[in-house]
Amino acid sequence: MSNIQTILVKSDDSEVVQAASQALSEVEGFRVIFCENDQCALRRLDEIDVNLILCDLSSSVSEKENALIRSRLAHASCARIIAFERDAMDEGLAMFERTASFMYLIKPFDAEQVRIVVKRALEHTELARRHRILSRELKLSLDDDIFERDPGGSVSGGISQFERMVYASPRMAELVAEAKIAARTNMPVLIQGATGTGKELLARAIHFNSPRMNSPMHSQNCGGLADDALHSELFGHVRGGFPGAIADRLGLFRAADGGTVFLDEVSEISPQFQVALLRFLQEGEVKPLGSDKVLHSDVRIISASNKSLEKLVEQGRFRRDLYYRLRGFLLEIPPLTDRPEDIPVLTQFFVEKYAGVVGRRVLGVTSDVLKQLENYPFPGNVRELETEVQRMVAVAEQGGYIALRHLSEKIRQAPAADKGGEAWFPQGATLKDKVENLEKTILARELSEHHWNQSRVAEKLGLSRVGLANKIKRYGLRRDAGHV
């Protein structure tokens, strides 16, 4: 299991919340997110990587809105525990069976009971995950060669995840490492990247890995809004502050006090509004539209843009002082075309996600499909890939593989990429640096190809086990780091 296990507790019962708070501490490696209702729980399941959900029995919500039912379909790898009163035994047991939950708890229960059951559920889930991986690898080794992959693009090995962001490329690994550092601070973060690369997803991952994770996070798209409308959304307004203001509005800065506000398309705000935003960043002052009263709010600003703010500053279209206030940390998300090694792992992630949603059993994706996806430039980036996979899952046969015929026409007919013109050459300033870079690449590829069977890799490369282990340590190679 990973070092940090995320537990989502959905309950409006103070005794349940208290027992979970006492049982699941950060010292033991638990991160606990609390939600009072199913609607909040469903949002969190889509925003962060949840390992286990502990739910109070919900009888007042529809099946579509029930977090426990939806978690089984769309988040199958998430362990489930259900809690209910003794007098709701029949209804509780029926829901327990229907959602294939690991365990049910009868209220009231104590903290030690919660701790033991949660740890056993997570252990069981991890063992089941490892069993699935071993079974799949065994099946693939015996199957036809249409499912074999080039070691450089293998789905197994090197897969990493930062909440709902999945990647295998070194560029994304470096980005996520910096994002995790940023998350531990209170500094503003500026995320830049093309449309569809996952800027808001990264912003939410940063928020939920920060000390502000149990405070609200609100989002606002700044594009296409007049100054008064944007001022009202962020700073709020008082009744009568402008025509049509029939009631007071709190504004996102005050609503998210203690939490995070995500400003998308921040490059689109006017020069006049840039002054107001700069004032807030400097002083934390909130002045609602139409009011003379100045209030204060403590929020962290995470902003995003699909344009280079630095270039806009050079062109005189964006305030330099505001730019430096926003870019406490600058995170650049590369387009999908610059990281094709992420396409197979993202495809598998989306297949598992949408197969559960539509109730289909999809065995996997053929290598021909993955190669064709890698050939396509994806101008819409990860968002376009997700839509394509969602469509393929919907049209695929029950219990079958996704094949070339399931691809949309524009992707199926995409020409093969010409990769013969540029041979890979090791980087480095000196000959020693280039040789070490080459050695590191060879080791990473061989380890990935042989699923980190170090005995086999050492034998193939003519090394001793100790010599291989020393090189792995020297180059900082890790199975989950995505070096290849």
C-alpha positions, 0 to 999 in steps of 0.5 A: 500500500502507498504511504498515505491512505485516503479515507472518505467518511460520509456521515452527518452523525457526530459520533461516527465522525468523532470515532473516525477522527480518533481512529484514523490519524495522520501519524498512522498514514491516514488522510480523512475527508469528511462529507455530510451528504452523498452529493459531497461524497460523489464530488470528492470521489471524482476529485481525489484518489479515495482508497476507502469509503465509510458510509452511513446508510442513505435511505433518502437519496435516489440510486443515482445519487447514492455514493456507496452504489456509485462507488462500486460502479465508477470506483471499483478499486475503492473499498467500502464499509457501511454503517447503520443502526440496529433497527435498520438491519434489513435495509442495511444488509440489503445495501451491504450485499448490493454494494459488495461492501467489505464489512458493515458496522452497527452503530454506535461503534468505537474508534478501535473497531473502526481502526481495525476494520479499516486496516483489514479492508485496505489490506484485503483490497491491496491483496486483491489488486496484486492478484488482479495484476499477476493474473493479467500478466500471466494471461497476457504472457500466454495470449496472442501477440496482438496484446503484446506491447513494446517495453517503452509503452508497457502499461504495467510498471511505472504507473503513478497517480496524483489523486485523479491524475494518472501518468507514466512519463518522466515529465509528469513525474517531475511536475507532480513532485513539484506540485506536492512541494507546492501543496505543503505551502500556502503560496499561490500557484500558477498552472499553465497548459493547453486546454484539456491538459487537466489544470483544474484536476491538478489544482484540486490535487494540490488543495486536497494534499494541503493543510487546507484540505478540509476547508472549501475549494471553489472554482471560477472561470474568469473568461467572458465575464464583465468586471461587475459580474466577476467582482460579484462572483469573487468579492460578493455584493450587497443588495442594491449594489447594482441593477438586479442585485435583489439580495446580498451575495457572499462571494467566493473569497469569503465563502472559501475562507480558510480554503482555496479559490481556483481562478481559471483563464486568469489571463482574460481578466481586464486591467481594472480587475487586475488591480482589485485582484492584486489588492486582495493578494496583498492585503486579503481585503474583500470589498463587496460590490456596492458596499463601503465596508472592507472585510478580510478573508484567508484563501489560497489562490491557485490560478490557471491559464492556457496562455503564457502570462509572462508573454502577456506581461512582455506585451503590456497586457498583464500587470507584472506585479500581479504576475509575480504575486500569482506565480509563487509556484509555476507549474507547466503541464505539457500537452499530451502529444509531448508525453505519448507514454502517458496515453496507454496508462490514461486509456486503461484508467478511463476504460476502468472508469467508464466500464463501471459507469455503463455496467460493461465488462471490458477485458482490455484494449488491443495493442493496435488501438494503443498504437493508433491512439499514440499516432493521433496528435490529440489537440484536445489533450487528455479531455479529448482522449477521455471522451474517445475512451468513453465512446469506445467503452459504450460501443464495445461488446460485453466481455470483449476487448476494445479493437480498432473498429471501436475507434472513431473514424478520425483517430482510426485513419490518423497516419502513423507517426514518422519516428525514424528521422530523430534517433534518441541520443543520451543527454549530458554535458560531458561524455561521462554524463552521456554514458550514465544517462544511457546506462540509466535508460537501459536499466529502466527499460529492462526493469520495466520489460521484466516487471522488475524481476531483478534476477532476470535483468541482472542475468540478461545484462551480465551483472550480479544481483548486488551490482544491479541493486547498486546501480538502481540505488545510484540512479534513483530508479523506482518501480512506481516512478515512471522512468521509461 
